Amino acid sequence: MEKEYDTFVQSVNDFVSGQEYELTIRDLTPGKHKYESRFVRAVVYSSAKQEGSDVLWLRFLMGLPHPEPRGIKIVAELGEYEPL
């Protein structure tokens, strides 16, 4: 089953397709862990249709979602939150 996540960004141009990033994501998949935040290293794709990827919704800092989702493939779990 494909999972869904979201993350907050300043601009949709913050990501280059196929590049690896450290992100704080929030799980949107229905169930026990919905809205749980995690700090991960992940590859972000320009399309949610990338084979083997989950769905990543981009939200602007004011909370408004970008209409087109991206693809995300989590490479490593880095913890519950981003260290300062």
MOFENJO-V933162 format. One record per residue. N is the residue number from 0. RES is the residue in one small letter. PHI is phi in radians with two decimals (none if undefined). OMEGA is omega as a letter, one per 40 degrees, with the letter a starting at -180 (none if undefined). Layout:
BEGIN
((N;RES;PHI;OMEGA) (N;RES;PHI;OMEGA))
END
This chain:
BEGIN
((0;m;none;i) (1;e;-1.24;i) (2;k;-1.69;i) (3;e;-2.19;i) (4;y;-2.36;i) (5;d;-2.39;i) (6;t;-2.60;a) (7;f;-1.70;a) (8;v;-2.38;i) (9;q;-1.49;a) (10;s;-2.60;i) (11;v;-1.19;i) (12;n;-1.43;i) (13;d;-1.21;a) (14;f;-2.07;i) (15;v;-1.86;a) (16;s;-1.00;i) (17;g;1.53;i) (18;q;-1.54;i) (19;e;-1.68;a) (20;y;-2.38;i) (21;e;-1.72;a) (22;l;-2.35;i) (23;t;-1.69;a) (24;i;-2.06;i) (25;r;-2.12;a) (26;d;-1.33;i) (27;l;-1.85;a) (28;t;-1.20;i) (29;p;-0.98;i) (30;g;2.36;a) (31;k;-1.06;a) (32;h;-1.76;i) (33;k;-1.02;a) (34;y;1.28;i) (35;e;-1.26;a) (36;s;-1.67;i) (37;r;-2.51;i) (38;f;-1.80;a) (39;v;-2.34;i) (40;r;-1.82;a) (41;a;-2.55;i) (42;v;-1.63;a) (43;v;-1.91;a) (44;y;-1.98;a) (45;s;-1.26;a) (46;s;-2.24;i) (47;a;-1.29;a) (48;k;-1.56;i) (49;q;-1.09;a) (50;e;-1.05;i) (51;g;1.43;a) (52;s;-1.83;i) (53;d;-1.70;a) (54;v;-1.65;i) (55;l;-2.15;i) (56;w;-1.62;i) (57;l;-1.63;i) (58;r;-2.09;i) (59;f;-1.34;a) (60;l;-1.01;i) (61;m;-1.51;i) (62;g;1.69;a) (63;l;-1.27;a) (64;p;-1.45;i) (65;h;-1.32;a) (66;p;-1.19;a) (67;e;-1.92;i) (68;p;-1.31;i) (69;r;-1.89;i) (70;g;-1.77;i) (71;i;-2.47;i) (72;k;-2.21;a) (73;i;-1.31;a) (74;v;-1.67;a) (75;a;-2.67;i) (76;e;-1.52;a) (77;l;-1.85;i) (78;g;2.36;a) (79;e;-1.40;a) (80;y;-2.70;a) (81;e;-1.37;i) (82;p;-1.19;a) (83;l;-1.33;none))
END
